[in-house]
Amino acid sequence: MKIVRDGAEIELTSAELYAAYLEQQHIFDVQDVSVELESVADALNSISGDSEAGCAAEKLLRNPKALDEIADAKRARMTKYGTPWLTATSDAVYEAIDKMLNN
């Protein structure tokens, strides 16, 4: 694949193209789990005020390393077990919240 950047034409190797694909996929996964965490935090906090699980979700949202790990867990579920995207996202988020509450 060829791209043009600042007037220079660059040809990506297959390995570079695949690495860029994986990087973008991870960015999308992080966005997915962030949206799910926000949704869970809002729902839990509105149901029971300032719930412990809602607070855990908010803490995870502020932790880039945690978001990366949750995104990786989501992708692993999809790849290893064929879990559908929405289910994998939700499962990974709730598992991370449970893990934080039990530590």
C-alpha positions in Angstrom: 0.0 0.0 0.0 1.3 3.5 -0.8 0.5 6.6 1.1 1.5 10.2 0.5 2.6 12.3 3.4 3.9 15.8 3.1 4.4 15.2 -0.6 6.5 12.1 -0.1 5.2 8.8 -1.3 5.8 5.9 1.1 5.1 2.3 0.4 4.2 0.2 3.5 5.4 -3.3 3.7 2.8 -6.1 4.5 4.2 -6.2 8.1 3.9 -2.4 8.5 0.4 -2.4 7.1 -0.7 -5.2 9.5 0.9 -3.4 12.4 -1.0 -0.3 11.6 -4.2 -2.3 11.3 -3.6 -3.9 14.8 -2.8 -0.5 16.3 -6.0 1.1 14.9 -8.0 -2.0 16.0 -6.7 -1.5 19.5 -7.6 2.2 19.4 -11.2 1.3 18.5 -11.3 -1.4 21.3 -10.2 1.2 23.8 -12.9 3.6 22.6 -15.5 0.8 22.9 -14.6 -0.1 26.5 -14.4 3.6 27.4 -18.0 4.1 26.2 -19.2 1.0 28.0 -17.5 2.1 31.2 -19.1 5.5 31.0 -22.5 3.9 30.5 -22.0 1.5 33.4 -20.8 4.2 35.7 -23.7 6.5 34.8 -26.3 3.7 35.2 -24.9 2.5 38.5 -24.5 5.9 40.0 -28.0 7.0 38.9 -29.6 3.8 40.4 -27.9 3.8 43.7 -26.3 7.2 44.1 -22.6 7.0 44.3 -22.2 3.2 44.1 -19.0 1.4 44.8 -19.1 -0.3 41.4 -19.9 3.1 39.7 -16.8 4.6 41.4 -14.7 1.7 40.3 -15.9 2.2 36.7 -15.0 5.9 36.9 -11.5 5.0 38.3 -10.9 2.6 35.4 -11.9 5.3 32.9 -9.1 7.6 34.2 -6.5 4.8 34.0 -5.0 4.5 30.5 -3.2 1.2 31.4 -6.5 -0.3 32.7 -8.3 0.7 29.5 -5.5 -1.0 27.4 -5.9 -4.1 29.5 -9.7 -4.2 29.3 -9.5 -3.6 25.5 -7.0 -6.5 25.2 -9.4 -8.7 27.3 -12.2 -7.8 25.0 -10.2 -8.6 21.9 -9.0 -11.9 23.4 -12.6 -13.0 24.0 -13.5 -12.2 20.4 -10.5 -14.0 18.9 -10.2 -17.0 21.2 -13.8 -17.8 21.8 -15.6 -16.1 19.0 -17.6 -13.9 21.4 -19.7 -11.3 19.7 -18.3 -7.7 19.9 -21.0 -6.3 22.2 -20.9 -9.3 24.6 -17.1 -9.2 24.7 -17.0 -5.5 25.4 -19.6 -5.8 28.2 -18.0 -9.0 29.7 -14.5 -7.4 29.7 -15.8 -4.2 31.4 -17.7 -6.0 34.1 -14.8 -8.4 34.8 -12.5 -5.4 35.3 -15.0 -3.7 37.7 -15.4 -7.0 39.6 -11.6 -7.4 39.8 -11.1 -3.9 41.1 -13.8 -4.3 43.7 -12.4 -7.6 44.9 -8.8 -6.4 45.3 
